[in-house]
Amino acid sequence: MTTPIRFPPNEPRTETSELEDPNTEMPRTALEDEAQGEVVVPSPSAAVVEPAPAPVVLEPESAPSLESKPVESPCDIVDPLAAGEDAPPKPGTFHSIVELVHDLAIAVVICVLLITYVVQAFKVQGTSMSPELQDGERILVNKFMYHFSDIARGDVVVFWYPEDPELSFIKRIIALPGETLEIKSGDVYVDGVLIDESYVASAHADRRSHPSQEIRPGHYFVLGDNRRGSNDSRSWGLVPERYIYGRAFVRIWPPSDVGLVQ
């Protein structure tokens, strides 16, 4: 059962704000106005309350990423032909010929330098150095070593023939500058001492003698190992040092006789 509200007797009765005045016109909503064909535009003088801006939050800077960049896959490569671009021009025939001539010129220069200053191949003609070197064998001559070392007794050297410098001879060094040489019945003496000539075969020995001779400075006395068939210093004299241009050091042909020249 509802309990009736009693007011004090001396206080006038008032209406609460929750009650509506029947004479007061209620504001229409926008939907109602739109339904009636009217549009309500907000007054410019009306205060518009904007929401407060959100607080700015500073976030710590992230550490640099250690991940490597992705590698382009083969499908990412652009084909210039597929993209409609012109392919780079191919070198023409003339350009190829120029490059070939250039390479050949470099090769020729290198060969000339090697032949002139380092090593050169020779073909032995004759039997004056038998049995060490035979007719038709091919040897390599070191033209570089005598720039750093002295000519020694027993060296097999190549030189220009003193009586015709257009010809090259190959002989063995027997006596050096300043020494005295003498041959007695085929035995060779240098400064009165008999030298060992194991490279002379008995079949090639020569029992002739040669008078005592002092070797001039800058000259050498040379002999062939085949004393019976050699044209050497016994016939035409000494060899100037400037005529000696290399030492035979290796036999390269025939293959069965490849080896060092002793």
NORPEQUI-V386046 format. One record per pair of residues at least 4 apart in sequence whose C-alpha atoms are under 7 Angstrom apart, sorted by sequence separation. I is the first residue (numbers start at 1). GAP is how many residues later the second one is. D is the distance in whole Angstrom. If there is no record, write none. Layout:
I | GAP | D
I | GAP | D
This chain:
15 | 4 | 7
28 | 4 | 6
29 | 4 | 6
30 | 4 | 6
31 | 4 | 6
32 | 4 | 6
33 | 4 | 6
34 | 4 | 5
72 | 4 | 6
79 | 4 | 6
80 | 4 | 6
81 | 4 | 5
91 | 4 | 6
92 | 4 | 6
93 | 4 | 6
94 | 4 | 6
95 | 4 | 6
96 | 4 | 6
97 | 4 | 6
98 | 4 | 6
99 | 4 | 6
100 | 4 | 6
101 | 4 | 6
102 | 4 | 6
103 | 4 | 6
104 | 4 | 6
105 | 4 | 6
106 | 4 | 6
107 | 4 | 6
108 | 4 | 6
109 | 4 | 6
110 | 4 | 6
111 | 4 | 6
112 | 4 | 6
113 | 4 | 6
114 | 4 | 5
115 | 4 | 5
129 | 4 | 5
130 | 4 | 6
133 | 4 | 7
145 | 4 | 6
146 | 4 | 6
161 | 4 | 5
175 | 4 | 6
183 | 4 | 5
184 | 4 | 7
189 | 4 | 5
190 | 4 | 6
200 | 4 | 7
201 | 4 | 6
215 | 4 | 7
226 | 4 | 6
231 | 4 | 6
232 | 4 | 7
233 | 4 | 4
239 | 4 | 7
253 | 4 | 7
254 | 4 | 7
28 | 5 | 7
33 | 5 | 5
34 | 5 | 6
80 | 5 | 5
81 | 5 | 6
91 | 5 | 7
114 | 5 | 6
115 | 5 | 5
146 | 5 | 7
160 | 5 | 5
183 | 5 | 4
189 | 5 | 4
190 | 5 | 7
200 | 5 | 6
215 | 5 | 7
233 | 5 | 6
253 | 5 | 6
33 | 6 | 6
80 | 6 | 7
81 | 6 | 7
160 | 6 | 7
161 | 6 | 6
175 | 6 | 7
182 | 6 | 6
183 | 6 | 6
188 | 6 | 6
189 | 6 | 6
224 | 6 | 5
252 | 6 | 5
80 | 7 | 6
127 | 7 | 6
160 | 7 | 6
161 | 7 | 6
182 | 7 | 5
187 | 7 | 7
188 | 7 | 6
251 | 7 | 5
252 | 7 | 7
127 | 8 | 6
160 | 8 | 5
161 | 8 | 6
181 | 8 | 6
182 | 8 | 7
224 | 8 | 7
251 | 8 | 5
126 | 9 | 5
159 | 9 | 5
160 | 9 | 6
181 | 9 | 5
223 | 9 | 5
250 | 9 | 6
251 | 9 | 6
30 | 10 | 7
124 | 10 | 7
125 | 10 | 5
158 | 10 | 7
159 | 10 | 5
180 | 10 | 6
181 | 10 | 6
222 | 10 | 6
223 | 10 | 6
250 | 10 | 4
251 | 10 | 6
124 | 11 | 5
125 | 11 | 6
158 | 11 | 6
159 | 11 | 7
179 | 11 | 7
180 | 11 | 5
222 | 11 | 5
249 | 11 | 6
250 | 11 | 5
124 | 12 | 5
158 | 12 | 4
179 | 12 | 6
221 | 12 | 6
249 | 12 | 5
123 | 13 | 6
124 | 13 | 5
157 | 13 | 6
158 | 13 | 7
248 | 13 | 7
123 | 14 | 6
124 | 14 | 6
156 | 14 | 7
157 | 14 | 6
123 | 15 | 4
156 | 15 | 6
157 | 15 | 6
175 | 15 | 7
122 | 16 | 6
123 | 16 | 6
156 | 16 | 4
121 | 17 | 7
122 | 17 | 5
155 | 17 | 6
156 | 17 | 6
221 | 17 | 5
121 | 18 | 6
122 | 18 | 6
154 | 18 | 6
155 | 18 | 5
220 | 18 | 5
221 | 18 | 7
121 | 19 | 4
154 | 19 | 5
186 | 19 | 7
219 | 19 | 6
220 | 19 | 5
120 | 20 | 6
121 | 20 | 6
153 | 20 | 5
154 | 20 | 6
186 | 20 | 5
219 | 20 | 5
220 | 20 | 7
119 | 21 | 7
120 | 21 | 5
153 | 21 | 5
186 | 21 | 4
205 | 21 | 7
206 | 21 | 5
219 | 21 | 4
220 | 21 | 7
119 | 22 | 5
120 | 22 | 7
153 | 22 | 6
185 | 22 | 4
186 | 22 | 5
204 | 22 | 5
205 | 22 | 5
206 | 22 | 5
218 | 22 | 6
219 | 22 | 5
119 | 23 | 5
153 | 23 | 7
185 | 23 | 5
186 | 23 | 6
204 | 23 | 6
205 | 23 | 6
218 | 23 | 5
118 | 24 | 6
119 | 24 | 5
185 | 24 | 5
204 | 24 | 6
118 | 25 | 5
184 | 25 | 5
200 | 25 | 5
117 | 26 | 6
118 | 26 | 5
183 | 26 | 5
184 | 26 | 7
199 | 26 | 7
200 | 26 | 7
117 | 27 | 6
183 | 27 | 5
182 | 28 | 6
183 | 28 | 7
182 | 29 | 6
182 | 30 | 4
181 | 31 | 6
182 | 31 | 6
180 | 32 | 7
181 | 32 | 5
180 | 33 | 6
181 | 33 | 6
180 | 34 | 4
179 | 35 | 6
180 | 35 | 6
178 | 36 | 7
179 | 36 | 6
178 | 37 | 5
177 | 38 | 5
178 | 38 | 6
176 | 39 | 7
177 | 39 | 6
178 | 39 | 6
177 | 40 | 5
177 | 41 | 6
129 | 42 | 7
177 | 42 | 6
177 | 43 | 6
176 | 44 | 5
175 | 45 | 6
176 | 45 | 7
175 | 46 | 5
173 | 47 | 7
174 | 47 | 6
173 | 48 | 6
174 | 48 | 5
173 | 49 | 5
174 | 49 | 7
172 | 50 | 5
173 | 50 | 7
171 | 51 | 6
172 | 51 | 5
171 | 52 | 6
172 | 52 | 6
171 | 53 | 5
162 | 77 | 7
160 | 83 | 5
159 | 84 | 5
160 | 84 | 7
159 | 85 | 4
158 | 86 | 6
159 | 86 | 6
157 | 87 | 7
158 | 87 | 6
158 | 88 | 5
157 | 89 | 6
158 | 89 | 6
157 | 90 | 4
158 | 90 | 7
156 | 91 | 6
157 | 91 | 6
155 | 92 | 7
156 | 92 | 6
129 | 95 | 5
130 | 95 | 6
128 | 96 | 5
129 | 96 | 5
130 | 96 | 5
128 | 97 | 6
129 | 97 | 5
128 | 98 | 5
128 | 101 | 6
128 | 102 | 5
143 | 102 | 6
143 | 103 | 4
142 | 104 | 5
143 | 104 | 7
141 | 105 | 6
142 | 105 | 5
141 | 106 | 5
142 | 106 | 6
141 | 107 | 4
142 | 107 | 7
140 | 108 | 6
141 | 108 | 6
139 | 109 | 7
140 | 109 | 6
140 | 110 | 6
139 | 111 | 6
140 | 111 | 6
139 | 112 | 4
138 | 113 | 6
139 | 113 | 6
138 | 114 | 6
138 | 115 | 5
137 | 116 | 5
137 | 117 | 6
